[in-house]
Amino acid sequence: MIEIVGLTKKYGSFYALNNLNLNLSEGTVFGFVGANGAGKSTTFSILATLLQPTAGDAIINGKSVRKEPHEVRKQIGYMPDFFGVYDQLKADEYLDFYGASYGIPEKQRAELIPQLLELVNLSHKRYEYVDLLSRGMKQRLCLARALIHDPQVLILDEPASGLDPRARVEMRDILKQLKGMGKTILISSHILPELAEMCDEIGVIDGGKLIAHGSVSDIQAQLKGERLITVKLKGLTDRATRFFEEDPFVTGLEQKEDLHTITFKYRGSEEDQLRLLKHAVEENLSILSFAEMETDLEDVFMEITKGVETL
């Protein structure tokens, strides 16, 4: 569905994007993670045919963004991080304007607009002026605008930016519905845990380079093989604490006496971890649970971008 080959954008000696390569299958929800200036918006602007690359190309549903931009625009729905709305239009008039711009017949627009407003939970605001809508409602209206021509690919640049918690949940639920419709969706965001919930694949970009790509679990596994272990004991004793501190693979040990737990980072293999647990049992430590905690995606992002040289 989407093939990105050697995509590069250069301003003088500065690389906003440096030899990006990526392949996404139809129906994939892909999350782009990166700090401000990492290259996310540059990539999305090129995919949306709003910016010409210095080198490389991107193929969307068989169409080249460099050679066939008009054809690409028929395939995509683009929602930028900063968008404009026409304040003197009502919500349905706003969508009707864009539908007409795509050449959708008036009768078809009349049937389509109520369906889109229902999809984005704005049916009750159909006749409200756009400038009276909240930021979250405007975001959802702009998403409906991006869907007006039923594109197969959605490119959403920071769709939850500036939204309150309720509006973020509403946006996330809508994106799940779109995923269920088989849309291929590219999302950039700083809200990493929400990307983890929605996305099939995650890409981490830093300094214009894609430095990690894979499923959420694959990305988490790149955290230098380090695991976070929590041990709960029947009674937390100094002997138990010393036992784990003395293991060569244990670092950053913390104890919570009120919860009778010890938490530490573990750099050993799974076999080493099994050996540690077996040894603890042999030492008659009263272990109630010994569990590996799931690494937070925020921690993964900070770890894998640590020390990456930016150009």
C-alpha positions as CSV (number, residue, x, y, z in Angstrom):
1,M,0.0,0.0,0.0
2,I,2.8,2.5,1.0
3,E,6.4,2.1,-0.1
4,I,8.9,4.8,0.9
5,V,12.3,4.5,-0.7
6,G,15.3,6.7,0.2
7,L,13.1,9.7,1.0
8,T,15.3,12.7,1.8
9,K,14.6,16.4,2.3
10,K,17.5,18.7,2.6
11,Y,17.7,22.5,3.3
12,G,21.3,23.6,2.5
13,S,23.4,21.3,4.6
14,F,20.6,20.4,7.0
15,Y,18.8,17.1,6.6
16,A,15.1,17.4,7.7
17,L,14.7,13.8,6.4
18,N,17.6,11.5,5.7
19,N,17.2,8.4,3.5
20,L,13.9,7.1,5.0
21,N,12.8,3.6,3.9
22,L,9.5,2.1,5.0
23,N,6.9,-0.4,3.7
24,L,3.4,-0.6,5.1
25,S,0.7,-3.1,4.1
26,E,-2.9,-2.3,3.5
27,G,-4.9,-1.9,6.6
28,T,-1.9,-1.1,8.8
29,V,-2.1,1.5,11.5
30,F,1.4,3.0,11.8
31,G,2.5,5.3,14.6
32,F,5.3,7.8,14.0
33,V,7.1,8.8,17.2
34,G,9.6,11.6,17.5
35,A,10.4,14.8,19.2
36,N,9.6,18.2,17.6
37,G,11.9,18.7,14.6
38,A,12.6,14.9,14.3
39,G,11.1,14.7,10.7
40,K,7.5,13.5,11.3
41,S,5.7,16.5,9.8
42,T,8.2,16.7,6.9
43,T,7.5,13.0,6.0
44,F,3.8,13.6,6.2
45,S,4.0,16.8,4.1
46,I,5.8,14.9,1.4
47,L,3.3,12.0,1.5
48,A,0.5,14.5,1.2
49,T,2.3,16.0,-1.9
50,L,2.6,19.4,-0.2
51,L,6.4,19.2,-0.2
52,Q,8.8,17.9,-2.8
53,P,11.6,15.6,-1.6
54,T,15.2,16.3,-2.4
55,A,15.7,12.6,-3.2
56,G,13.9,9.4,-3.1
57,D,10.2,8.7,-3.6
58,A,7.0,7.4,-2.0
59,I,4.5,5.2,-3.7
60,I,0.9,5.2,-2.3
61,N,-1.4,2.6,-3.7
62,G,0.8,2.4,-6.9
63,K,1.1,6.2,-7.4
64,S,4.3,8.2,-7.0
65,V,4.2,11.4,-4.9
66,R,6.8,12.9,-7.2
67,K,5.4,11.9,-10.6
68,E,1.6,11.6,-9.9
69,P,0.7,14.0,-7.1
70,H,-2.8,14.6,-8.3
71,E,-3.5,10.8,-8.4
72,V,-2.0,10.5,-4.9
73,R,-4.4,13.1,-3.5
74,K,-7.3,11.0,-4.6
75,Q,-5.9,8.1,-2.5
76,I,-5.2,10.0,0.8
77,G,-7.0,12.0,3.4
78,Y,-4.6,14.5,5.2
79,M,-5.1,16.1,8.5
80,P,-2.3,18.5,9.4
81,D,-1.2,19.4,12.9
82,F,-2.3,23.0,12.3
83,F,-5.5,23.4,10.2
84,G,-7.8,26.2,9.2
85,V,-11.5,26.2,9.4
86,Y,-14.0,28.7,7.8
87,D,-15.6,30.4,10.7
88,Q,-18.6,31.7,8.8
89,L,-19.7,28.2,7.7
90,K,-21.8,25.7,9.7
91,A,-20.4,22.2,10.2
92,D,-22.5,20.7,7.3
93,E,-21.6,23.6,5.0
94,Y,-17.9,23.1,5.8
95,L,-18.1,19.5,4.7
96,D,-20.3,20.3,1.7
97,F,-17.7,22.8,0.5
98,Y,-14.9,20.2,0.6
99,G,-17.1,17.5,-0.9
100,A,-17.9,19.9,-3.9
101,S,-14.1,20.5,-4.2
102,Y,-13.6,16.8,-4.7
103,G,-16.3,16.7,-7.4
104,I,-18.7,14.7,-5.3
105,P,-22.3,15.2,-6.7
106,E,-24.7,17.3,-4.6
107,K,-27.1,14.4,-4.0
108,Q,-24.3,12.1,-2.9
109,R,-22.9,14.9,-0.6
110,A,-26.4,15.2,1.0
111,E,-26.3,11.5,1.9
112,L,-22.6,11.4,2.9
113,I,-22.4,14.4,5.2
114,P,-24.8,13.1,7.9
115,Q,-22.9,9.7,7.9
116,L,-19.6,11.4,8.4
117,L,-20.9,13.6,11.2
118,E,-22.3,10.6,12.9
119,L,-18.9,8.8,12.6
120,V,-17.1,11.6,14.3
121,N,-19.9,12.1,16.9
122,L,-20.9,15.6,15.6
123,S,-24.5,14.9,14.4
124,H,-25.8,17.2,17.1
125,K,-23.5,20.0,15.9
126,R,-24.5,19.8,12.2
127,Y,-26.0,23.3,12.1
128,E,-23.5,24.9,14.5
129,Y,-21.1,27.5,13.2
130,V,-17.5,26.1,13.1
131,D,-16.1,28.9,15.2
132,L,-18.4,28.0,18.1
133,L,-17.1,24.4,18.2
134,S,-14.5,23.3,20.9
135,R,-11.0,22.4,19.8
136,G,-11.8,18.7,20.1
137,M,-14.9,19.1,17.9
138,K,-12.9,21.1,15.3
139,Q,-10.4,18.2,15.3
140,R,-13.1,15.7,14.6
141,L,-14.7,17.9,12.0
142,C,-11.4,18.1,10.2
143,L,-11.1,14.3,10.4
144,A,-14.5,14.1,8.7
145,R,-13.2,16.5,6.1
146,A,-10.3,14.2,5.4
147,L,-12.7,11.3,4.9
148,I,-15.1,13.1,2.6
149,H,-13.8,11.4,-0.6
150,D,-13.5,8.0,1.1
151,P,-9.6,7.7,0.9
152,Q,-7.9,4.4,1.5
153,V,-5.0,6.1,3.3
154,L,-5.3,8.6,6.2
155,I,-2.3,10.8,7.2
156,L,-3.0,12.3,10.6
157,D,-0.3,14.7,12.0
158,E,-0.8,15.0,15.8
159,P,-4.5,14.4,15.7
160,A,-4.8,14.5,19.5
161,S,-2.6,17.6,20.0
162,G,-4.0,20.0,22.5
163,L,-7.0,17.9,23.4
164,D,-8.3,17.3,26.9
165,P,-8.4,13.7,28.1
166,R,-12.1,13.2,27.1
167,A,-11.5,14.5,23.6
168,R,-8.4,12.2,23.3
169,V,-10.5,9.2,24.2
170,E,-13.2,10.2,21.6
171,M,-10.5,10.7,18.9
172,R,-8.9,7.3,19.8
173,D,-12.3,5.5,19.5
174,I,-13.0,7.1,16.1
175,L,-9.6,5.9,14.8
176,K,-10.3,2.4,16.1
177,Q,-13.5,2.5,14.0
178,L,-11.6,3.6,10.9
179,K,-9.1,0.8,11.5
180,G,-12.0,-1.6,11.5
181,M,-13.0,-0.2,8.1
182,G,-9.7,-1.4,6.7
183,K,-8.2,2.1,6.3
184,T,-4.4,2.4,6.2
185,I,-3.6,5.0,8.8
186,L,-0.4,6.9,9.6
187,I,-0.4,8.8,12.9
188,S,2.2,11.0,14.5
189,S,2.0,11.8,18.1
190,H,3.8,12.5,21.3
191,I,1.2,10.6,23.3
192,L,3.1,7.4,23.2
193,P,0.9,5.1,25.3
194,E,-2.1,6.0,23.2
195,L,-0.1,5.1,20.0
196,A,0.7,1.7,21.6
197,E,-3.0,1.0,22.1
198,M,-4.0,2.0,18.5
199,C,-1.1,1.0,16.3
200,D,0.0,-2.2,14.7
201,E,3.5,-0.8,14.1
202,I,5.6,1.9,15.6
203,G,8.4,3.9,14.0
204,V,10.8,6.0,16.0
205,I,12.4,8.9,14.0
206,D,15.2,11.1,15.3
207,G,17.3,13.6,13.4
208,G,15.5,12.8,10.2
209,K,16.4,9.1,10.4
210,L,14.2,6.1,11.2
211,I,16.1,4.5,14.0
212,A,13.6,1.9,15.0
213,H,10.6,0.2,13.4
214,G,8.4,-2.8,14.3
215,S,5.5,-3.9,16.5
216,V,5.1,-2.3,19.9
217,S,6.6,-5.4,21.5
218,D,9.5,-5.4,19.1
219,I,10.3,-1.8,19.9
220,Q,10.1,-2.5,23.6
221,A,12.5,-5.4,23.1
222,Q,15.1,-3.0,21.8
223,L,15.6,-1.6,25.3
224,K,19.1,-3.2,25.5
225,G,17.6,-6.5,26.7
226,E,16.9,-4.9,30.1
227,R,13.9,-6.1,32.0
228,L,12.0,-4.6,34.9
229,I,11.3,-7.2,37.6
230,T,9.0,-6.8,40.6
231,V,9.2,-9.3,43.4
232,K,6.6,-9.5,46.1
233,L,7.5,-11.2,49.4
234,K,5.5,-12.4,52.4
235,G,7.8,-10.3,54.5
236,L,10.4,-7.8,53.2
237,T,13.7,-8.4,55.0
238,D,17.2,-7.0,54.8
239,R,18.4,-10.5,53.8
240,A,16.1,-10.6,50.8
241,T,17.2,-7.1,49.7
242,R,20.9,-8.1,50.0
243,F,20.2,-11.3,48.0
244,F,19.0,-9.5,45.0
245,E,21.5,-6.6,45.3
246,E,24.3,-9.1,45.1
247,D,23.2,-10.6,41.8
248,P,25.6,-9.2,39.0
249,F,22.7,-8.5,36.6
250,V,20.6,-6.5,39.0
251,T,20.7,-2.7,38.9
252,G,18.6,0.1,40.2
253,L,17.0,-1.9,43.0
254,E,14.2,-0.1,44.9
255,Q,12.1,-1.5,47.8
256,K,8.7,-0.5,49.0
257,E,8.3,-1.8,52.5
258,D,4.6,-0.9,52.8
259,L,3.9,-3.1,49.7
260,H,6.5,-5.8,50.6
261,T,8.0,-5.5,47.1
262,I,11.4,-5.1,45.5
263,T,11.7,-3.7,42.0
264,F,14.9,-3.8,39.9
265,K,16.3,-3.7,36.4
266,Y,17.7,-7.0,35.1
267,R,20.2,-7.3,32.3
268,G,20.6,-11.0,32.3
269,S,19.0,-13.5,29.9
270,E,15.8,-15.4,30.5
271,E,17.9,-18.4,31.7
272,D,19.7,-16.0,34.1
273,Q,16.3,-14.8,35.3
274,L,15.1,-18.4,35.9
275,R,18.4,-19.1,37.8
276,L,17.8,-16.1,40.0
277,L,14.3,-17.2,40.9
278,K,15.4,-20.8,41.6
279,H,18.2,-19.6,43.8
280,A,15.8,-17.3,45.7
281,V,13.5,-20.3,46.4
282,E,16.5,-22.4,47.5
283,E,17.4,-19.6,50.0
284,N,13.9,-19.9,51.5
285,L,12.9,-16.3,50.6
286,S,9.1,-16.0,51.0
287,I,8.3,-15.0,47.4
288,L,4.7,-14.5,46.6
289,S,5.2,-13.3,43.1
290,F,8.1,-12.8,40.7
291,A,7.0,-10.9,37.6
292,E,8.5,-9.0,34.6
293,M,6.8,-5.7,34.1
294,E,5.9,-4.3,30.7
295,T,8.2,-1.5,29.7
296,D,6.5,1.8,29.2
297,L,6.8,3.1,25.6
298,E,7.9,6.5,26.9
299,D,11.0,4.8,28.5
300,V,11.7,2.9,25.3
301,F,11.6,6.2,23.3
302,M,14.0,7.9,25.6
303,E,16.3,4.9,25.7
304,I,16.6,4.3,21.9
305,T,17.0,8.0,21.1
306,K,19.7,8.4,23.7
307,G,23.0,9.4,22.1
308,V,21.6,9.3,18.5
309,E,23.6,11.8,16.5
310,T,21.5,14.3,14.8
311,L,22.7,16.1,11.6
